[in-house]
Amino acid sequence: MAKFCVIIPAYNPGQELIPLVEQLLLHDEISGIIIVNDGSASSCAPIFFAVKSLSSKIAMLEHAVNLGKGAALKTGLNYVYTNFRDDVGVVTADADGQHLVEDILRVGQQLIDNPQALIMGVREFAARGKVPLRSKIGNLLTIKLFKLIVGQHVSDTQSGLRGIPFDFIPILARIPNAGYDFELNMLIVCKQTQRKICEIPIKTVYIDNNKSSHFNPVFDSLKIYFVLFRFALLSLATYALDLSIFIILLHNGFGLFTCQLLSRTAGVLFNYPLVKKMVFHCDEDNRYPFFKYITLVIFNGAVSLVMINFFVAKYSFAPAMVKVLVESILFLANFAIERDFIFTRKVAYED
């Protein structure tokens, strides 16, 4: 019988954690329950003690201080990978009672049926009842941005109820994010590794208007949006470097070709290692993605140079102005190509 573990990251949990674990223990398909105490206050000790005392199937892991939900999830994932190697994977659930046991089990069953896919429990935001403002802020705008920037539609980017395949754990363990942005990065990595995402609807449960949630709608949202906009930020820095060198060389009497060649070379040396690791988390051998990357750079540089020469010769435009306009237009195309063809890699799944 295929089984899965359940990871529950917990920071200052309430009493609802105890009945949640009690109900999960009734189901044989769950091989173990890993509770990660993410630096909770000492007043929560009785709750953790009560949970630990329920069964030997429960592993209680602890952070000395609060490190963030992403860090807690990675601690749990590492434990599962080293101790439950026969399981199909793990289901992550929140400690605040938002995820019903029936939905946790449904996600687990979907993981058993689709052991290579990330299973997403998608909350029904259109369901009856008022959705807390922090949940709207934390999800609705992110869905649109995720589709625009990542190129993939996910109905609930911040759902904490997920089924994670066992062979996906080592990849996720390398993601540097430690907060709520870790969960968004998980979806981005699925896109980059061409891992299928399966969505199943779950009930939307909010207790006391979601007061127990530790999601900060301002600071945590900013972290999440930075994950999405980091390519744009890095590209702007690269363009600033490229353009600065181009202008300096041009003012010192160098020809357009030399200015374009040297400024673009400096941009490549600055941009490639950062975009490969920080934006797309690509661990492939350097040669193949670099070959694709440099081909794109040469093509874009050639197009830009032709356009600069054309507008300078025909209309006497300033070379720097033409360069900015042309490469601004090429920006979105470059992003889509890098995202979908250069830093995307296929995953060799085991049968």
C-alpha positions, 0 to 999 in steps of 0.5 A: 500500500502506497503511503505518504507523510504529512508535514505541519509547520507550526508557529504559535499554534492554537488548540486546533492542532491537537484534534487535527493530528488526532484525526490524521492518525486514524488513517493508515495511508499516512506513514508519519506526521512531522510537526515542525515547531518554528520557534514558537513561544514557550506558552505553546509547549503544552500543545506540542507536548499533547500532540507528541504524546498522541502516537509514536508516528509523530516526529516533533522537530524544533527551531530554536527561533522563528525562521519562517514557514519556508525554513520549517517546510524544508526542515520537514522535507529533509526529515522525510527524505532521510527517514521515509524513503519508501513513501510516494511523497509528503503532504504539507498542511497548515497548523491553524485548522484551515485544512480539513482532514478530508482535503488532506487525504484527498491531496494525499490520494492524488499524490499516490495516483500521480507520484510525479506531479505537484498536487495543489489544494485550490481554495474556493475563493468564490464560495459563500462567506466573506474572504478575509482581506489578507487572503485576497491581498495574498493571492488574487493579485499574485495569480495574475502576476504569476501568469504574466511573469512565469507563464503558467496559470495556477488558481491558488498560488499560496495554498499551503495544502500541497502534495510533494513528490518524493523525488522533488524534495532534493530540488526544493531543499536548494531553494534559498527562500525561508518565508512564504515566498518559498511556496511561490518559488516551488511553483516557479521551479515546477515551471522551470523543470516542466513538472506537472501541477495537478489542482484539486478543489478544497474547502475554504475554512477561515477561523476567526477571520483568519486571525491565527495566520502569521502572513503579513499582507505587506511585508510577506507580499513584498517578498513574494512579489520580489520573487516574481520581479527579480528578473526585471530588477536584474535586467534593469541593473544589467541594462544600466551597466550595458548602457553606461559602458556603451555611452562611455566608449562612444564618448571616447571615440569608439565605433558603434560596433566596438561599443556594442560588443564591449558593453554587451560582453560586460552585460553577459559577464554580470547577468548570466551567473546571476540570472542562472542561479538567482532567478531561474535556479538552474543547476544544469551543466554550464555549457548547454544553457550558456550556449543558448544564452549567448546565442540569444545575446548575439542575436539581440545585440545584432538586431540592436546594432542594426537598428542603431545604425539605421536610425542614426544614419537615416534620422540622426537619432542619438545612438544611446536613445535608440539603444534604450528604445530597441532593447526595451522592446526586446526585454519581454521577448528576452524574458519569455525566451530565457524562461521557457527555452534557456533555463527550463530543463526536463526532469528524468523521472523514475518509473 
